[in-house]
Amino acid sequence: MSSELSKIWLSSPHMGGQEEKFVAKAFKENWIAPLGPNVNGFESDLENYIGNDKHIAVLSSGTAAIHLALVQLGVKQGDEVICQSFTFCGSANPIMYQGATPIFVDSETSTWNICPKALETAIIDRIAKGKTPKAIIPVHLYGMPYLVEEVAAVAKKYDIPIIEDAAESLGSTYKSQNCGTFGDFAALSFNGNKIITTSGGGALVSNSKATKDKAVFYSTQARDNAPHYQHSEVGFNYRMSNISAGIGRGQMLVLDEHVILRREMHVFYETLFEGIDGVEVLSEPNKDFYSNHWLSAITVDPIKTNGIDREQMRLHLETHNIESRPLWKPMHLQPVFAHMPYYGGKVAEELFEKGLCLPSGSNLNDKDRKRIKEAILEVFKN
Ligand SMILES: *Cc1c(COP(=O)(O)O)cnc(C)c1O
């Protein structure tokens, strides 16, 4: 019977209503190309939103943004780049595209993001082995800001640039400053499951107009200034289309509302699990942190729940047609990265073993929440 109910997704696209207006305008004016008024408009919308004098190039994906940050930092074959291990593969794959080696670092327990101590240990050891890392990629995972000041202090001490992976954290802040403005570069993502979407897309945030222009240059096949097609460098086809950017412009109008709604889902889970021993909801460590709670995430400790673990919970929710998903499997445990250096302990590994993401979309309603609550309480009744 429950399978006849419509599926409750982890995080699905949520249109605000104005998107089609921007897309229709693009059709009417025949701007269907990877340039046009929506592309420039979406870039200004984003720049105005995140502030701090940043310059933004919109691209085909968040992964492309991280890739172009590495290209601009001159990362090449044989170089090393430090990356938070507890993340989605989009943070790490671009390091491989450049023929460089990812050096993975463990998380700390307050934000689940890169541990500044393990980070410093990694840097010291890599330098001792002969190579100073070319960049550090920390991640604001699930929207939770990483330990911004501690990570910046380590990066500064060794003079290593930061590429901030803010793919999941548009709308999050640390000490009232927007995520995506702390690094030398930052990557945003507008993939279908993110807090706002362009059906697929991303953006590179940088500190100057020159670096932005360079990103646009690389993202449009690195074409030299000549009447014919001439190329002195290897480029990429990474620019966002004017159609996608139109969707993005519409989504910007509802971004703040989406943040409020996702944060309400987080409060819903905090309340729901208040009386349940052994379940912890990822929450801000203190008032300096403000998460968009892109995904609400919990850890389940079977020792305290009479043996109920996250997999049992996931499978039970599935029988009610409710999607949930284990936390990201750390990169250093992925077969493709198994031979890469790793620094730290078992924080990320334990999070993966115990953790679960629950439905968090801004489009969930009271009926959905009732179904989720009943299904979850059912697991803990038995
Ligand atoms: C989604 C995501 C990316 C990549 O973004 P795409 O737009 O899907 O390429 C990178 N890092 C993290 C942490 C993400 O969640």
The ligand as an SDF file (V2000), in Angstrom:
LIG
                    3D

 15 15  0  0  0  0  0  0  0  0999 V2000
   27.7330   18.7280   -6.4540 C   0  0  0  0  0  0  0  0  0  0  0  0
   29.1130   18.8280   -5.9140 C   0  0  0  0  0  0  0  0  0  0  0  0
   30.2340   19.1000   -6.7250 C   0  0  0  0  0  0  0  0  0  0  0  0
   30.1930   19.1340   -8.2000 C   0  0  0  0  0  0  0  0  0  0  0  0
   29.2160   19.8700   -8.7760 O   0  0  0  0  0  0  0  0  0  0  0  0
   28.6070   19.4520  -10.2050 P   0  0  0  0  0  0  0  0  0  0  0  0
   27.8870   20.6840  -10.5970 O   0  0  0  0  0  0  0  0  0  0  0  0
   27.7020   18.2830   -9.9660 O   0  0  0  0  0  0  0  0  0  0  0  0
   29.7430   19.1260  -11.0990 O   0  0  0  0  0  0  0  0  0  0  0  0
   31.4480   19.2570   -6.1230 C   0  0  0  0  0  0  0  0  0  0  0  0
   31.6080   19.1330   -4.7990 N   0  0  0  0  0  0  0  0  0  0  0  0
   30.5700   18.8450   -3.9930 C   0  0  0  0  0  0  0  0  0  0  0  0
   30.8270   18.7490   -2.5220 C   0  0  0  0  0  0  0  0  0  0  0  0
   29.2990   18.6560   -4.5160 C   0  0  0  0  0  0  0  0  0  0  0  0
   28.2830   18.3300   -3.7130 O   0  0  0  0  0  0  0  0  0  0  0  0
  1  2  1  0
  2  3  1  0
  2 14  2  0
  3  4  1  0
  3 10  2  0
  4  5  1  0
  5  6  1  0
  6  7  2  0
  6  8  1  0
  6  9  1  0
 10 11  1  0
 11 12  2  0
 12 13  1  0
 12 14  1  0
 14 15  1  0
M  END
$$$$
